[in-house]
Amino acid sequence: MITYSNTHDFKAADLKQLFLSVDWSSGHYPERLAIAMKNFKSVFSAWDDDRLVGMVCVMDDGVMNAYIHYVLVDPEYHGQGIGHELMRKMKMKYKDYLRIIVIAYDKETDFYKSCGFEGAEDKKAMFITELWT
């Protein structure tokens, strides 16, 4: 049975396993990820017993804008509604905010649309990054 948590405390090894399961280069920096989790305003996570299987991490300005930085679910757990439940929890927390923002990879836009997000014709995501995924 999947359980959900609102915590900022994670073992580096759990984060490494989850991030590498979706081929995200961030998983090669598990100690940094553990620190990053403590600095996010909100982190909702999904667990199968003691196995971290999904999470959504959000930064916000406290009143108007919330930026979703990470949304990931271990591929072994896809199709079980975990991503939708994590997004539901996040949207409930930020229901009074004026804007919730996510940058989506093209292959994931259908998921975000199913969660109520809309694409923008006149905007592009832009980055300065050392990560390759």
Buried (B, 14 or more C-beta within 10 A) or exposed (E): EBEBBEEBEBEBEBBBBBBBBBEBEBBEBBEEBBEBBEEBBBBBBBBBEEBBBBBBBBBBEEEEBBBBBBBBBBEEBEEBEBBEBBBBBBBEBBEEBEEBBBEBEEEEBEBBEEBEBEEEEEEEEEEEEEEEE
